[in-house]
Amino acid sequence: MSRSIVNNDESENANNPPTTGDVIQMVDAREANRQTRRQAILSGLAGLVAGGLAGLGWLKWPTAVTWAGDVTPQQAHERTLAATRSQSGAATATANERQRITGELLTQGGVTLDHAKQAATETATSVTSLVVPLAQVTVPLSSDGSQALQQLINSVTSAQLILKQNGVSIANLETIRQLFLTWQGNLAQLPINLNAYADAATSSHFPDAQTYLTALETAVNGKTL
């Protein structure tokens, strides 16, 4: 029986072809579906854009969700441009702040970074060339640098007395004695005991200030801060 009904419908369709009005309605229906799909695609793209901006931290997630359903593609585009401009402004502000900090690092207290590095180099060289050799002499004499220098002063004084008894006077011996006395009087100004300068572990850190300032200068000049 069902076959008979189908055959009858086919027969009726064949005998009654669609009219012009039917065709127009079919076209209109297809166009409406096409517009609906187009709008859905545009809305989806707007949602992706909004969601992507939210992932980058430019927008909060509720705003992104609102975009997906409420704004037009043109509005989404305009808001994307605004977010891009905001990001560009933030990057410019960061660059300006970095430049300001770099300028401050180049000069502090009226002293330039270059001069500070030079002073650190000269100080490290002076300590290594003069203080360390002196400490290497005093260490075997006494555990205390002041006592060791006192022994050297006493030795020079004894030599002067013996020479004087034999009618000999050497002016340079008195110069040496006065030098030892000056060193002994200045020991209190040293940050550590004189003998400590002879320690290899301690002396290995003398160039640290120079090394740090050199690296800082390289970072500033290379703008890697």
C-alpha positions in Angstrom: 0.0 0.0 0.0 2.8 2.4 0.9 4.4 1.8 -2.6 1.1 2.9 -4.1 1.1 6.1 -2.1 4.7 6.9 -3.2 3.8 6.2 -6.8 0.8 8.5 -6.5 2.9 11.3 -5.1 5.5 11.0 -7.8 2.8 10.9 -10.4 1.3 14.1 -8.9 4.7 15.9 -8.9 5.3 14.9 -12.4 1.9 16.1 -13.4 2.1 19.4 -11.4 5.6 20.9 -11.9 6.6 23.8 -9.5 5.3 27.2 -10.4 7.4 30.4 -10.6 6.2 31.4 -7.1 7.4 28.0 -5.7 10.8 28.5 -7.3 11.1 32.0 -5.8 10.2 30.7 -2.4 12.9 28.0 -2.7 15.5 30.5 -3.7 14.5 32.8 -0.9 14.8 30.0 1.6 18.3 29.0 0.3 19.5 32.7 0.5 18.1 33.0 4.0 20.0 29.9 5.0 23.2 31.3 3.4 22.9 34.6 5.3 22.3 32.7 8.5 25.5 30.6 7.9 27.4 33.8 7.0 26.3 35.6 10.2 27.2 32.5 12.2 30.7 32.4 10.7 31.3 36.2 11.4 30.1 35.8 14.9 32.3 32.8 15.4 35.3 34.8 14.1 34.5 37.7 16.4 34.4 35.2 19.3 37.8 33.8 18.3 39.3 37.3 18.1 37.8 38.3 21.5 38.9 35.0 23.1 42.4 35.4 21.7 42.7 38.9 23.1 41.5 37.6 26.4 44.2 34.9 26.3 46.8 37.6 25.8 45.6 39.5 28.8 44.2 42.5 26.9 40.5 41.7 27.8 38.7 39.9 30.6 37.0 36.7 29.7 33.4 38.0 30.3 34.1 40.8 27.8 35.3 38.2 25.3 32.2 36.2 25.7 30.0 39.4 25.2 32.0 40.1 22.0 31.2 36.7 20.6 27.4 37.4 20.8 26.8 41.1 20.9 29.2 43.0 18.7 29.4 43.3 15.0 32.6 42.2 13.1 33.4 45.9 12.5 33.1 46.6 16.2 35.3 43.6 17.0 37.9 44.9 14.5 37.8 48.4 16.0 38.3 47.0 19.5 41.1 44.8 18.3 42.9 47.9 16.9 42.3 49.7 20.2 43.8 46.8 22.1 46.8 46.8 19.8 47.3 50.5 20.3 47.1 50.1 24.0 49.8 47.4 23.9 52.0 49.6 21.7 51.6 52.4 24.2 52.6 50.1 27.1 55.7 49.0 25.1 56.7 52.6 24.6 56.3 53.4 28.3 58.4 50.4 29.2 61.2 51.4 26.7 61.1 55.0 28.2 61.4 53.7 31.7 64.3 51.4 30.7 66.1 54.3 29.1 65.6 56.4 32.3 67.0 53.7 34.5 70.0 53.2 32.1 70.7 56.9 32.4 70.7 56.8 36.1 73.1 53.8 36.1 75.6 55.6 33.9 76.0 58.3 36.6 75.5 58.1 40.3 76.6 60.7 42.9 78.4 62.6 40.2 80.6 59.6 39.4 80.2 57.9 36.0 80.1 54.2 35.6 83.3 54.3 33.5 85.2 56.2 36.2 83.9 53.8 38.9 85.2 50.9 36.9 88.5 52.5 36.4 88.8 53.2 40.2 87.9 49.6 41.0 90.6 48.4 38.6 93.2 50.7 40.1 92.3 49.7 43.6 92.4 46.0 42.9 95.8 46.4 41.2 97.2 48.4 44.1 96.1 45.8 46.7 97.4 42.9 44.7 100.7 44.6 43.9 101.5 46.1 47.4 99.3 44.9 50.2 99.3 41.2 49.3 103.2 41.0 49.1 103.5 42.8 52.4 101.0 40.4 54.0 103.1 37.5 52.6 106.1 38.9 54.5 104.2 39.5 57.8 102.4 36.1 57.9 105.5 34.1 58.9 106.5 36.6 61.5 103.3 36.7 63.5 99.6 35.8 63.3 98.9 39.5 63.9 99.9 42.0 61.2 100.6 44.8 63.7 103.0 42.6 65.7 104.7 41.4 62.6 105.3 45.0 61.5 106.6 45.8 65.0 109.2 43.1 64.6 110.3 44.7 61.3 110.5 48.1 63.0 112.6 46.6 65.8 115.0 45.0 63.4 115.6 48.2 61.5 116.1 50.1 64.7 118.7 47.5 65.9 120.5 47.8 62.6 120.7 51.6 62.9 122.1 51.3 66.5 124.8 48.8 65.4 125.8 50.9 62.4 125.9 54.1 64.5 128.2 52.4 67.0 130.6 51.8 64.2 130.3 55.3 62.9 128.0 54.4 60.0 124.8 56.2 59.2 122.4 55.2 56.4 119.6 57.6 55.9 117.5 55.2 53.9 117.2 52.9 57.0 115.4 55.6 58.8 113.1 56.1 55.8 112.3 52.4 55.9 111.6 52.5 59.7 109.2 55.5 59.2 107.4 53.6 56.4 106.9 50.6 58.7 105.6 52.9 61.4 103.1 54.5 59.0 101.9 51.1 57.9 101.5 50.0 61.4 99.5 53.1 62.3 97.2 52.7 59.3 96.4 49.0 59.9 93.2 49.9 61.8 91.8 51.4 58.6 92.0 48.0 56.8 88.7 46.1 56.6 90.4 42.9 57.5 93.6 41.8 59.2 96.8 42.5 57.2 97.7 38.8 57.2 94.3 37.9 55.7 95.4 39.5 52.4 97.9 36.7 51.9 95.1 34.1 51.8 94.4 33.0 48.3 90.6 32.6 48.8 90.4 36.2 50.0 92.6 37.7 47.3 90.6 35.9 44.6 87.7 38.3 45.3 89.7 41.5 45.0 88.8 41.9 41.2 85.1 41.3 41.9 84.1 45.0 41.9 86.0 45.5 38.6 84.3 42.4 37.1 80.8 43.5 38.2 81.2 47.1 37.0 82.6 45.9 33.6 79.6 43.6 33.2 77.2 46.4 34.2 78.8 48.7 31.7 78.5 46.1 29.0 74.8 45.6 29.8 74.1 49.3 29.8 75.9 50.0 26.6 74.3 47.0 24.9 70.8 48.0 26.2 70.2 44.5 27.6 68.8 45.7 30.9 
